[in-house]
């Protein structure tokens, strides 16, 4: 909580919640990756042993290539902070023109990436079907991604984005739009940086979920009963702009390519409970107690002064510094006196350690593990 309105008072924030998150994350990373071979498959039949070894080696190779440890650590930290973490799973395929010894200096097309991968998804860039606890129960999931113009053209070359729709983006970019400018101005006025076409960055909404069948099946009769049947699809559109892609879900299993995890799962809710929510009131109490002790110390050093008006002391002379002279008329002992402060500041300091331990007990964070 902000205490800037209290002029002259302390405004300190103790990062105990951050310490708890990092402690838990460190413990989980240590538990997951303590062994070099952290992935183990079990054969179902005696004849599967060789297959298991090959699959283990292949999966370890894939996970190393996609920098799995770094991605998972980031996801674990988000899970522990906010209670929920999301990732989008996809198959990564890329061809590139390269020079090989066999081609003798000329470029040849080679497949350089053909593997599973996943994106860490920030919670602020995700919208989900409300009131549904699991991905299977959700009718739709929308992921907001920020991309460059080169990305859009690359997707167009892969025939994932409509060429005619991409051309409309170029037209809008050249002509501009007063509506968009007005929206940018309104959002900027309340402190939101609106990224529409700013610095070559585009916001694209990627939708995975149910749509009427006639939206994605061109051969169906729109008047038939099957036309309104809801089917799994994927669509992408520029925020406040054109639709770049709309087609049936390309995966054979027809599932949405997302996974999620929880710190503490809440019944019948998609969003879990994390350290920030658990420790919120205790963190506020810790800040208040620390600020109170600092305020008490400040008031002891520079206490309010009681001044006898008949002593005729000029305010400019009342300064607390070495060898400062204050001229008074009359009895010096009755001229100026410091206001005596009540309260036991040592008791306030004692609460500091108690509240920190309460946070650690409630969140399950143990400080010694944090350095691993």
Helices and strands as residue ranges (DSSP letters): H 16-33, G 46-48, H 49-65, H 68-82, E 84-99, E 107-121, G 123-125, E 126-128, E 140-148, H 149-157, H 163-175, H 178-189, E 201-212, H 213-216, G 225-228, E 230-238, E 243-248, E 258-262, H 275-278, H 280-301, E 305-307, G 309-311, G 315-317, G 332-334, E 336-338, H 345-363, G 367-371
